[in-house]
Amino acid sequence: MGVLVWPAMFGLSFISAIVPFLPFEVLGVGLATRAPSGATVAILLGIAAGGGATVGKIVWYEVARRGVDSAWAQKKLSAPKVKASYERWVQRVEGRPVYAALVMFVSASAGIPPLLALAAVAGLVKMPMWIFIPTVFVGRSIRFALLFLGVESFLDHLPGG
């Protein structure tokens, strides 16, 4: 399976980024065990998974960005509490690229707040793509590379490993 693991990891991560109940960490680890062993492979698998996840989150970003101007969204935004929350997020992100990048990076790498929700919020507030894409990619790549490195280390310490 060697060579097919890379596009499979990208594809699985992409699908998991779009379908929120698909547990990428479990499925990705299972797929990673089919790849050759080694720290470099684990890191490269993390990068492939980070790429797939980033493309998937761009889908959520774009759906939210394009949907914010719809009649349905405008009706929802007319509620005072929702409008106030939306405006707070816009104020936090506008003109503060470092803050926006930091929040997005923490979400992408640690999952707090959940990246799917934050990708949608980023689209709603029209966060610049030059902030969104690299921070999601780097954060997700680090998260998944560390996950795969941990699995690699665990497997190396098993009897016969």
C-alpha positions in Angstrom: 0.0 0.0 0.0 3.1 2.3 0.5 2.6 4.9 -2.2 -1.2 5.0 -2.0 -1.1 6.0 1.7 -0.2 9.6 0.9 -3.2 10.5 -1.3 -5.4 8.3 0.9 -4.3 10.3 3.9 -5.0 13.6 2.2 -8.4 12.3 1.0 -9.5 10.9 4.3 -8.5 14.1 6.1 -10.4 16.2 3.5 -13.6 14.1 3.9 -13.2 14.2 7.7 -12.8 18.0 7.6 -16.2 18.3 5.8 -18.1 15.5 7.7 -17.9 16.5 11.3 -18.7 13.1 12.8 -16.0 11.2 10.9 -13.2 10.5 13.5 -10.1 11.4 11.5 -7.7 10.7 14.4 -8.9 7.1 14.6 -9.1 6.5 10.9 -5.9 8.4 10.2 -3.9 6.3 12.7 -5.3 3.2 11.2 -4.2 4.3 7.8 -0.8 5.5 9.1 0.0 2.0 10.3 -0.1 0.9 6.7 2.7 3.3 5.8 6.4 2.5 6.1 7.7 3.2 9.6 10.0 6.1 10.6 9.7 9.6 12.0 10.1 11.3 8.6 7.2 9.3 7.2 5.1 10.2 10.3 5.8 13.9 9.7 5.1 13.7 6.0 1.8 11.9 6.7 1.0 14.7 9.1 1.6 17.2 6.3 -0.6 15.2 3.9 -3.3 15.1 6.5 -2.9 18.8 7.3 -3.3 19.6 3.6 -6.5 17.6 3.3 -7.9 19.1 6.4 -7.1 22.6 5.2 -8.9 22.1 1.9 -11.9 20.7 3.7 -12.0 23.6 6.1 -11.8 26.0 3.1 -15.1 24.5 2.0 -16.7 25.4 5.4 -15.1 28.8 5.2 -16.5 29.5 1.7 -20.0 28.2 2.6 -20.2 30.6 5.5 -18.6 33.5 3.6 -21.0 33.2 0.7 -24.0 32.4 2.9 -23.7 35.4 5.2 -25.3 37.6 2.6 -28.2 35.3 2.1 -31.7 36.4 3.2 -31.8 33.6 5.8 -28.4 34.7 7.3 -29.4 38.3 7.3 -32.7 37.4 9.1 -30.6 35.5 11.8 -28.2 38.4 12.1 -31.0 40.8 12.7 -31.5 39.3 16.2 -29.8 41.6 18.7 -27.8 38.9 20.5 -26.6 37.2 17.3 -25.8 40.6 15.7 -23.8 41.7 18.8 -21.8 38.4 18.8 -21.1 38.6 15.1 -20.0 42.3 15.4 -17.7 41.4 18.3 -16.0 38.7 16.2 -15.6 41.1 13.2 -14.0 43.7 15.5 -11.6 41.1 17.0 -10.4 40.0 13.6 -10.5 43.2 11.5 -7.2 45.0 11.6 -5.7 42.4 14.0 -4.1 39.7 11.7 -1.8 38.4 14.5 -4.8 37.9 16.9 -6.8 36.2 14.1 -3.9 34.0 13.2 -3.2 33.0 16.8 -6.8 32.1 17.5 -7.0 30.1 14.2 -3.7 28.3 14.9 -4.7 27.3 18.4 -8.0 25.9 17.0 -6.2 24.1 14.2 -3.5 22.5 16.4 -5.3 22.0 19.7 -9.0 21.8 18.6 -10.1 24.5 21.1 -12.4 26.1 20.0 -13.4 23.4 17.5 -11.9 24.1 14.1 -15.1 23.4 12.1 -16.9 26.1 14.0 -14.0 28.5 13.8 -13.7 27.9 10.0 -17.3 28.9 9.6 -16.9 32.0 11.9 -13.8 32.9 9.8 -15.9 32.8 6.7 -18.7 34.8 8.3 -16.3 37.6 9.3 -14.4 37.3 6.0 -11.1 36.6 7.6 -8.4 37.1 4.9 -7.4 33.8 3.2 -3.7 34.7 3.7 -4.3 34.3 7.4 -6.8 31.4 7.3 -5.0 28.9 5.0 -1.5 28.9 6.4 -2.5 28.9 10.0 -5.0 26.0 9.5 -2.4 24.1 7.4 0.5 24.5 9.8 -1.7 23.9 12.9 -3.3 20.8 11.5 0.0 19.4 10.1 1.6 19.8 13.5 -1.4 18.2 15.2 -1.4 15.2 12.9 2.4 14.8 12.7 2.5 14.7 16.5 -0.3 12.1 16.5 1.5 9.9 14.0 4.9 10.3 15.8 3.2 9.2 19.0 1.8 6.1 17.3 5.2 5.4 15.8 6.9 5.7 19.2 4.2 3.5 20.8 4.6 0.8 18.1 8.4 0.9 18.4 8.1 0.1 22.1 5.9 -2.9 21.6 7.6 -6.3 22.0 9.0 -7.2 18.6 8.7 -3.5 17.5 
